[in-house]
Structures are given as C-alpha cells and as structure tokens.
Amino acid sequence: MKPITSCGFACSTDPPVAAAGKVSRGLREHPPPGSKAERHGYRAAGASVRLCGDEFLYPSDGSAALQRLKIEPADSRLRIYFQPPRKPLNNETYGQSPDNATLIPTEPAQPTTLHKIFVGKDGLRAGWSLLIFIAIFAAIAFCANRIGHKLHPPAAKPPTEISPSFGFFAELIPFLITVLVTWIMSKIERRPNSVYGFGDRRMLQHFLAGLAWGVTCLSVLILILWKSGLLVFDGRLVFGGDVLRYGAIWLLGFFLVGLLEEYLTRGYVLYTLSRGLAGFYQWAFKTRHSAALGFWTSAIILSLLFGMGHKSNPGESPIGLLSAGLASMVFCLSLWRTGSLWWAIGLHTSWDWGQSFLYGVPDSGLMVQHHLLANHPVGKPILSGGTTGPEGSIFILAVLALITVIILFTLPKGRFGRASRAFEIDAPTA
C-alpha cells in the first residue's frame, strides 16, 4: 500500500518493522489534523496515534495540539500508525490517559418503597416470613388432615390411651410438614436450612447427653413423689420380650414428639422472630445486645404459647401449664448455649418416654398403651400432680431449676449464632 505523502509526512499502513521502534500491531493509519488527507475524509472522531514508540492523542474538533510528538525516522520515512479510539472511563476525557483520570463510583440504584416494605437489610422481613410460613403450613396441614380423615375416619369417642400406631402417625405427619415448610422458607430467604436448629457438628453428643439427663431428672422427680407417699406403684403390666419391643416402639414415638415440638416451636419460628426483634432493638436502642434481647423476647413469647398449647390436654392443671411454659424456656436456654436443638430433643424424648412408658404416669394428662408400670397418685393434686401427672406437681419447679443448672455447667458457653448472625450479615445473595 502506498504511503500518504500529501500531509507533509510519509505515512504508511505497512505493519511496523524493527527499525520503526516500539509500535503496537493491529493499528490503522490516520493522517494528522489539518492535512489534505484529513480534508478528504480520512480523519475519524478522535484518534490515538502511536509514532515510533510514542503515543499522542488529538480530539475530533482539532482543539488540542498533538502531544508527545517524537520523530524518529525509520527507513528514511516517518511511519505513523493510528489506533481506534476507546470509550473514556467515567469522567475521563479525550486527551487524558487512564493514569491521571479521576474515577467516580457509580451510585447504586435506590430501592423502591415497595421493596423496602418487604425486604430489609437481612433479606425478607421477619413479619412477612412468619406470615408466609404460617400460611403454607396451614394449607398443607389442612390438605393432609382431609386426606387422613378420608383414609381413616376418626373414632366417635377418643381413646383413653394412645396406641403406638396413632401416636406414630400423629407426630410423623406434622413433623414432615414442618420440615417441608422450613425447607421452602430457607429457599425463599436463601439461607442454609441448618441455621434453624438442626445444624450441629456435635449433634450426636448433644442428643445423647440430653437423652441421659432427661430420664435422670425425671427419675429424681418420681423418687421424690414416691418417697413422699404421693405416688404409689401397683405393679408391672408388660413382661418378657414385650418390655424391649414396646420400649423401643415408644422410644421412637417420643423421639418424633421431641423432633416435632422442638423444630416447630423453637426452630424456624424462633429463629425468624428473633431476627425481627433483634432488628427492632437495634433500630430503637442502637445496642450491641440486640441479638440477645431479640432471642429472649422471642423465647418468652413462644414459651407462653407452648404452655397454653397444652391447655386442651385432658386432665391438665395450672401447675402443668406453668411447668410446660418453663420447660420451654429451659429448652431455649440449651439452644442458646449450643446453637442447636439436639440437646433439647434428647431431653424431651427421654423425659416423655420415661413418664409414659417406663413409669406409666400421665404425661400432661395423656396415657399410652403398653406402659411398663401401673401406679396412682395420692394426696393433693398440687403436690402429687393428680391426673396431670408429675408435671402437675409443685416439685417440678425444683427439677426444672436442676435442669437449668445442668445446662449452665455441662454445656459450653457459646454465642447463639442464629439471631446474631441473621442480624449482622447483609441481605442474602443468590
């Protein structure tokens, strides 16, 4: 290709040669401003010129002179190569290099009012999360209840003692619904499902410890009632291999009871309510204890509801309702100390198993079939528990205090990672 000579310089589109110096490949020719070639339409809107290793810029309007012009003839001709202009960075203008350009960060788009109503700094707001959880749970539970009644119509008169099969399905189905709805909410909120109480690296250790302490503390209460003459044992009802068989069946059944009651009342619901109240306390008081305040406020609210939920049980008493609410607070303490539900699930399992199968006493007024021992209460119900069982005795308060001390001394002191972590992190990412 012939060089352009009418501009006063010998310009060429030949590729750079060694003698021409440090010149980048892939550049296109362009004449300098004001030349004849430029008047004939060769000039583009702004160009970057690399001349024998040096680069200079000129704007499209020709207002700025060529910069850093250094003439080093190559092969007795001056070769000029022109580079296509690039888009300037932020407030960088033509004639300004990226080295001395000032970068101005782009302002993020402001969320709309509707977005602020539904989404906060930690994702979907806690109030909406709870409403969605309750709505989905109620819809699925209603459908499951209708199907269950079609397949197995309920008896006209409720049985006085719960059978193993009835107890198994009465706990399994609600538990599976709870797991499903919790999983759905974890996907909606983009959080790991483990934060709702089941995530625990020491799960088995905590569960077995709770299992051992549950039956031990119950035995202390039964011993107090028996030695005080408030509980009389009449004999055994199950013998031989049936002891192991029904003992294992009821252990599995009450394991489901522990899973359901702990996960439903102290799983997702407690986590989300704690998250919302922690945010409120931080907004209102600007305190670093907002996570603890949110958690324990939620624990009190849900413990009151948990205690009142036992009101429909036959033979329940005011002491029994009080003890159920206080037991819920004790379980919340174990959750606070360990960050998981497994210690509480273990204690809940063995406590109910010990009452219903091992000692054969009423559990919140409920009895089960095929329990090991027969007995009856004696004396005032406030002392013996009456038809409520040992949980209706005033002595239950001392045992709950004992369990609290056991938690404080046997479980490691740790930071509750649920309300605090939910408050501290930003909105979940995809």
C-alpha positions as CSV (number, residue, x, y, z in Angstrom):
1,M,0.0,0.0,0.0
2,K,1.3,3.5,-0.9
3,P,2.0,5.9,1.9
4,I,0.1,9.1,2.3
5,T,2.5,11.9,1.4
6,S,0.2,14.9,1.0
7,C,0.2,15.6,4.7
8,G,3.8,16.5,4.9
9,F,4.8,13.2,6.5
10,A,5.3,9.9,4.8
11,C,2.5,7.9,6.3
12,S,2.0,4.2,5.6
13,T,-0.3,1.3,6.6
14,D,2.5,-1.2,6.3
15,P,3.0,-3.2,9.5
16,P,5.7,-1.9,11.9
17,V,9.2,-3.1,11.3
18,A,12.0,-3.4,13.8
19,A,13.6,-0.2,12.7
20,A,10.5,1.7,13.3
21,G,10.7,1.2,17.0
22,K,8.1,0.0,19.6
23,V,4.9,0.1,17.7
24,S,1.8,-2.0,18.6
25,R,0.4,-4.3,15.9
26,G,-3.2,-4.0,14.8
27,L,-3.2,-0.2,14.4
28,R,-4.8,1.6,11.4
29,E,-3.4,4.6,9.7
30,H,-4.8,8.1,10.1
31,P,-3.5,11.4,8.9
32,P,-2.7,14.3,11.4
33,P,-5.3,17.0,11.7
34,G,-5.4,19.8,9.1
35,S,-3.7,17.7,6.4
36,K,-5.0,17.3,2.9
37,A,-5.7,13.6,3.6
38,E,-7.8,14.6,6.6
39,R,-9.8,17.1,4.5
40,H,-10.5,14.2,2.1
41,G,-12.3,12.3,4.8
42,Y,-9.5,10.2,6.3
43,R,-9.9,11.6,9.8
44,A,-12.2,9.9,12.4
45,A,-13.7,11.4,15.6
46,G,-10.6,11.4,17.8
47,A,-7.7,9.1,17.3
48,S,-4.8,7.6,19.3
49,V,-1.6,7.9,17.4
50,R,1.5,5.8,18.1
51,L,4.5,7.3,16.5
52,C,7.8,5.3,16.6
53,G,7.1,4.2,20.2
54,D,5.4,7.3,21.4
55,E,1.7,7.8,21.6
56,F,-0.3,11.1,21.3
57,L,-4.0,11.9,21.2
58,Y,-5.9,14.6,19.5
59,P,-9.7,15.3,19.7
60,S,-12.1,15.3,16.8
61,D,-12.6,19.1,16.8
62,G,-8.8,19.7,16.5
63,S,-8.8,22.0,19.5
64,A,-5.8,20.3,21.1
65,A,-2.4,20.1,19.7
66,L,-0.6,16.8,19.1
67,Q,1.1,15.6,22.3
68,R,4.4,13.8,22.9
69,L,5.4,14.0,19.2
70,K,8.7,12.3,18.8
71,I,10.1,11.9,15.3
72,E,12.4,9.0,14.7
73,P,12.6,8.2,11.0
74,A,12.6,4.6,10.1
75,D,13.8,3.5,6.7
76,S,14.2,7.3,5.8
77,R,10.4,7.6,6.2
78,L,8.2,8.5,9.0
79,R,5.6,5.9,9.7
80,I,2.5,6.9,11.7
81,Y,0.0,4.3,12.9
82,F,-3.4,5.2,14.2
83,Q,-5.2,3.3,16.9
84,P,-9.1,3.3,17.1
85,P,-10.3,5.4,20.0
86,R,-11.7,3.7,23.1
87,K,-14.6,4.7,25.2
88,P,-13.4,7.0,28.1
89,L,-13.6,5.8,31.7
90,N,-16.2,7.6,33.8
91,N,-15.2,11.3,33.7
92,E,-12.1,10.7,31.7
93,T,-12.0,12.9,28.5
94,Y,-10.2,12.6,25.2
95,G,-6.6,13.6,25.7
96,Q,-6.5,12.3,29.2
97,S,-4.8,9.0,30.0
98,P,-6.2,6.4,32.5
99,D,-3.3,7.1,34.8
100,N,-4.4,10.6,35.6
101,A,-8.1,10.1,35.2
102,T,-10.3,10.5,38.3
103,L,-12.7,7.5,38.7
104,I,-16.1,8.4,40.1
105,P,-18.0,5.4,41.6
106,T,-21.5,4.9,40.2
107,E,-24.2,5.5,42.7
108,P,-26.3,2.3,43.4
109,A,-29.9,2.4,42.4
110,Q,-32.1,3.3,45.4
111,P,-34.7,0.6,46.3
112,T,-38.3,1.4,45.7
113,T,-40.8,1.9,48.5
114,L,-42.4,-1.5,47.8
115,H,-39.0,-3.1,48.0
116,K,-38.4,-1.5,51.4
117,I,-41.7,-2.7,52.7
118,F,-40.9,-6.4,52.0
119,V,-37.1,-6.6,52.2
120,G,-34.8,-5.3,54.8
121,K,-31.0,-5.4,55.3
122,D,-31.1,-9.1,56.1
123,G,-33.5,-10.2,53.4
124,L,-37.2,-10.8,53.5
125,R,-38.6,-9.0,56.6
126,A,-39.3,-11.3,59.6
127,G,-43.0,-10.4,59.8
128,W,-43.6,-11.4,56.1
129,S,-41.5,-14.6,56.6
130,L,-43.7,-15.7,59.5
131,L,-46.9,-15.0,57.7
132,I,-45.7,-17.0,54.7
133,F,-44.6,-19.8,56.9
134,I,-47.9,-20.0,58.7
135,A,-49.9,-19.8,55.5
136,I,-48.0,-22.6,53.8
137,F,-48.1,-24.7,56.9
138,A,-51.8,-24.3,57.4
139,A,-52.6,-25.1,53.8
140,I,-50.5,-28.3,53.7
141,A,-51.8,-29.4,57.2
142,F,-55.4,-28.8,56.1
143,C,-54.9,-30.9,53.0
144,A,-53.2,-33.7,54.9
145,N,-55.9,-33.7,57.6
146,R,-58.6,-34.0,55.0
147,I,-56.8,-36.9,53.3
148,G,-56.2,-38.6,56.6
149,H,-59.9,-38.4,57.5
150,K,-60.8,-39.9,54.2
151,L,-58.4,-42.8,54.6
152,H,-59.0,-43.4,58.3
153,P,-62.2,-41.8,59.7
154,P,-61.7,-40.6,63.3
155,A,-63.4,-42.6,66.1
156,A,-66.6,-41.1,67.6
157,K,-65.0,-41.3,71.1
158,P,-61.3,-40.6,71.6
159,P,-59.4,-43.5,73.2
160,T,-58.4,-43.1,76.8
161,E,-54.9,-44.4,76.0
162,I,-52.8,-43.6,72.9
163,S,-51.9,-46.5,70.7
164,P,-48.4,-46.8,69.2
165,S,-49.6,-46.5,65.6
166,F,-51.8,-43.5,66.3
167,G,-49.0,-41.8,68.2
168,F,-46.5,-42.5,65.5
169,F,-48.5,-41.0,62.6
170,A,-49.9,-38.2,64.7
171,E,-46.3,-36.9,65.2
172,L,-44.7,-38.0,62.0
173,I,-47.0,-36.2,59.5
174,P,-46.9,-32.8,61.3
175,F,-43.1,-33.2,61.6
176,L,-42.7,-33.9,57.9
177,I,-44.9,-30.9,57.1
178,T,-42.7,-28.7,59.4
179,V,-39.5,-29.9,57.7
180,L,-41.0,-29.3,54.2
181,V,-42.2,-25.8,55.0
182,T,-39.0,-24.9,56.7
183,W,-37.1,-26.0,53.7
184,I,-39.3,-23.9,51.4
185,M,-38.7,-20.9,53.6
186,S,-34.9,-21.5,53.5
187,K,-35.1,-21.4,49.7
188,I,-37.2,-18.3,49.7
189,E,-34.8,-16.5,52.1
190,R,-31.7,-18.0,50.6
191,R,-30.4,-19.3,53.9
192,P,-29.0,-22.7,54.7
193,N,-31.5,-25.0,56.4
194,S,-29.1,-25.8,59.1
195,V,-29.4,-22.4,60.8
196,Y,-32.9,-23.4,62.0
197,G,-31.6,-25.7,64.7
198,F,-30.5,-29.0,63.1
199,G,-27.0,-27.9,62.1
200,D,-24.6,-29.1,64.8
201,R,-21.2,-30.7,64.5
202,R,-21.7,-32.3,67.9
203,M,-25.2,-33.4,67.2
204,L,-24.9,-37.0,68.4
205,Q,-23.0,-35.9,71.6
206,H,-25.6,-33.3,72.5
207,F,-28.5,-35.6,71.7
208,L,-27.2,-38.5,73.9
209,A,-26.4,-36.1,76.7
210,G,-29.9,-34.7,76.6
211,L,-31.3,-38.2,76.5
212,A,-29.3,-39.2,79.6
213,W,-30.2,-36.1,81.6
214,G,-33.9,-36.3,80.7
215,V,-34.6,-39.8,82.2
216,T,-32.2,-39.0,85.1
217,C,-34.0,-35.8,86.1
218,L,-37.4,-37.4,85.7
219,S,-36.3,-40.3,87.9
220,V,-35.4,-37.7,90.6
221,L,-38.9,-36.2,90.4
222,I,-40.5,-39.7,90.5
223,L,-38.3,-40.6,93.5
224,I,-39.4,-37.5,95.4
225,L,-43.1,-38.3,94.8
226,W,-42.7,-42.0,95.7
227,K,-40.7,-41.4,98.9
228,S,-43.2,-38.7,99.9
229,G,-46.1,-41.1,99.6
230,L,-47.6,-39.0,96.8
231,L,-47.2,-41.8,94.2
232,V,-47.9,-45.5,94.7
233,F,-46.8,-48.2,92.3
234,D,-49.2,-51.1,91.8
235,G,-47.1,-53.5,89.8
236,R,-45.9,-54.4,86.2
237,L,-48.1,-54.5,83.2
238,V,-45.6,-55.7,80.5
239,F,-43.3,-58.7,80.7
240,G,-40.7,-60.7,78.8
241,G,-39.8,-59.6,75.3
242,D,-42.6,-57.1,75.2
243,V,-40.6,-54.9,77.5
244,L,-37.9,-54.3,74.9
245,R,-40.4,-54.3,72.0
246,Y,-42.7,-51.7,73.4
247,G,-39.9,-49.8,75.0
248,A,-38.2,-49.4,71.6
249,I,-41.5,-48.6,69.9
250,W,-42.3,-45.8,72.3
251,L,-38.8,-44.5,72.3
252,L,-39.1,-44.0,68.6
253,G,-42.6,-42.5,69.0
254,F,-41.4,-40.0,71.6
255,F,-38.3,-39.2,69.5
256,L,-40.8,-38.0,66.9
257,V,-42.6,-36.0,69.6
258,G,-39.3,-34.3,70.5
259,L,-38.5,-33.6,66.9
260,L,-41.9,-32.1,66.2
261,E,-42.3,-29.9,69.2
262,E,-38.7,-28.6,69.2
263,Y,-38.5,-27.9,65.5
264,L,-42.0,-26.4,65.2
265,T,-41.8,-24.1,68.2
266,R,-38.1,-23.5,68.6
267,G,-36.8,-23.9,65.0
268,Y,-37.7,-21.6,62.1
269,V,-40.3,-19.7,64.1
270,L,-38.0,-18.8,66.9
271,Y,-35.1,-18.0,64.5
272,T,-37.3,-15.7,62.4
273,L,-39.0,-14.0,65.3
274,S,-35.6,-13.4,67.0
275,R,-34.3,-12.0,63.8
276,G,-37.1,-9.5,63.5
277,L,-37.0,-8.4,67.2
278,A,-33.2,-8.1,67.1
279,G,-33.5,-5.7,64.2
280,F,-36.1,-3.7,66.1
281,Y,-34.0,-3.4,69.2
282,Q,-31.0,-2.3,67.2
283,W,-33.1,0.3,65.4
284,A,-34.7,1.5,68.6
285,F,-31.9,1.4,71.1
286,K,-28.7,1.0,69.0
287,T,-27.5,-1.6,71.4
288,R,-24.9,-4.4,70.8
289,H,-27.2,-6.7,72.8
290,S,-29.9,-6.6,70.2
291,A,-29.4,-10.3,69.3
292,A,-29.8,-11.5,72.9
293,L,-32.8,-9.2,73.5
294,G,-34.4,-10.4,70.4
295,F,-33.8,-14.1,71.2
296,W,-35.1,-14.0,74.8
297,T,-38.1,-11.8,74.0
298,S,-39.0,-14.4,71.3
299,A,-38.3,-17.3,73.8
300,I,-40.8,-15.8,76.3
301,I,-43.5,-15.2,73.7
302,L,-43.2,-18.7,72.2
303,S,-42.9,-20.3,75.7
304,L,-46.2,-18.7,76.7
305,L,-47.8,-20.1,73.6
306,F,-46.2,-23.5,74.1
307,G,-47.6,-23.7,77.7
308,M,-51.1,-22.6,76.6
309,G,-51.0,-25.1,73.8
310,H,-51.2,-27.9,76.4
311,K,-54.5,-26.5,77.8
312,S,-56.5,-28.8,75.6
313,N,-54.9,-31.9,77.0
314,P,-57.3,-33.9,79.3
315,G,-56.6,-33.6,83.0
316,E,-54.2,-30.6,82.6
317,S,-53.8,-28.2,85.5
318,P,-52.5,-24.7,86.1
319,I,-49.2,-26.1,87.5
320,G,-49.0,-28.3,84.4
321,L,-49.4,-25.3,82.1
322,L,-46.8,-23.4,84.1
323,S,-44.3,-26.2,84.0
324,A,-44.8,-26.6,80.2
325,G,-44.0,-23.0,79.7
326,L,-41.0,-23.0,82.0
327,A,-39.7,-26.2,80.3
328,S,-39.9,-24.4,77.0
329,M,-37.7,-21.6,78.5
330,V,-35.2,-24.3,79.7
331,F,-35.1,-25.8,76.2
332,C,-34.4,-22.3,74.8
333,L,-31.5,-22.0,77.2
334,S,-29.9,-25.1,75.8
335,L,-30.5,-23.7,72.3
336,W,-28.8,-20.5,73.3
337,R,-25.8,-22.4,74.8
338,T,-25.3,-24.9,71.9
339,G,-26.8,-23.2,68.9
340,S,-28.8,-26.3,68.1
341,L,-31.9,-28.2,69.2
342,W,-30.4,-31.6,69.7
343,W,-29.8,-31.4,73.4
344,A,-33.4,-30.3,73.9
345,I,-34.6,-33.0,71.6
346,G,-32.8,-35.7,73.6
347,L,-34.1,-34.5,76.9
348,H,-37.6,-34.1,75.6
349,T,-37.5,-37.6,74.1
350,S,-36.3,-39.4,77.3
351,W,-38.5,-37.3,79.6
352,D,-41.7,-38.2,77.8
353,W,-40.6,-41.8,77.3
354,G,-39.8,-42.2,81.0
355,Q,-43.2,-40.7,82.0
356,S,-45.4,-42.6,79.5
357,F,-43.7,-46.0,79.1
358,L,-41.1,-46.6,81.9
359,Y,-43.0,-45.3,85.0
360,G,-46.5,-45.3,83.4
361,V,-47.6,-41.9,84.8
362,P,-49.7,-39.4,82.9
363,D,-47.9,-37.0,80.6
364,S,-49.8,-33.7,80.6
365,G,-52.9,-35.8,81.3
366,L,-52.2,-38.3,78.5
367,M,-51.6,-42.0,78.9
368,V,-50.2,-44.6,76.4
369,Q,-50.9,-48.2,75.9
370,H,-48.4,-51.0,76.9
371,H,-46.6,-49.0,79.6
372,L,-44.4,-50.9,81.9
373,L,-45.6,-50.0,85.4
374,A,-49.0,-49.2,86.9
375,N,-49.4,-46.6,89.6
376,H,-51.8,-44.0,91.0
377,P,-51.3,-40.6,92.7
378,V,-52.2,-39.9,96.4
379,G,-52.8,-36.6,98.2
380,K,-53.4,-33.1,97.0
381,P,-53.1,-32.7,93.2
382,I,-50.8,-29.6,93.7
383,L,-48.3,-32.0,95.4
384,S,-48.9,-35.3,93.6
385,G,-49.7,-33.9,90.2
386,G,-53.1,-35.6,90.2
387,T,-54.4,-36.5,86.8
388,T,-51.9,-34.3,85.1
389,G,-49.0,-36.4,86.2
390,P,-45.7,-35.4,87.8
391,E,-45.6,-32.3,85.6
392,G,-48.6,-31.0,87.6
393,S,-46.7,-31.3,90.9
394,I,-45.2,-28.3,92.6
395,F,-42.0,-30.3,92.8
396,I,-41.5,-29.9,89.1
397,L,-40.2,-26.4,89.7
398,A,-37.3,-27.7,91.6
399,V,-36.4,-30.2,88.9
400,L,-36.6,-27.6,86.2
401,A,-34.2,-25.5,88.3
402,L,-31.9,-28.5,88.5
403,I,-32.0,-28.9,84.7
404,T,-31.1,-25.2,84.3
405,V,-28.1,-25.7,86.5
406,I,-27.1,-28.8,84.5
407,I,-27.3,-26.8,81.2
408,L,-25.2,-24.0,82.6
409,F,-22.4,-26.3,83.9
410,T,-22.3,-29.0,81.3
411,L,-23.0,-27.2,78.0
412,P,-20.2,-24.9,76.7
413,K,-20.8,-21.2,76.9
414,G,-21.1,-20.0,73.4
415,R,-22.7,-17.3,71.4
416,F,-26.1,-18.0,69.9
417,G,-25.4,-18.0,66.2
418,R,-28.9,-17.6,65.0
419,A,-30.4,-14.2,65.8
420,S,-27.0,-12.6,66.0
421,R,-25.8,-13.9,62.6
422,A,-29.1,-13.1,60.9
423,F,-28.8,-9.5,62.2
424,E,-25.1,-9.0,61.4
425,I,-25.0,-10.2,57.8
426,D,-26.3,-8.2,54.8
427,A,-29.2,-9.4,52.7
428,P,-28.6,-13.0,51.4
429,T,-27.1,-13.3,48.0
430,A,-28.2,-15.7,45.3
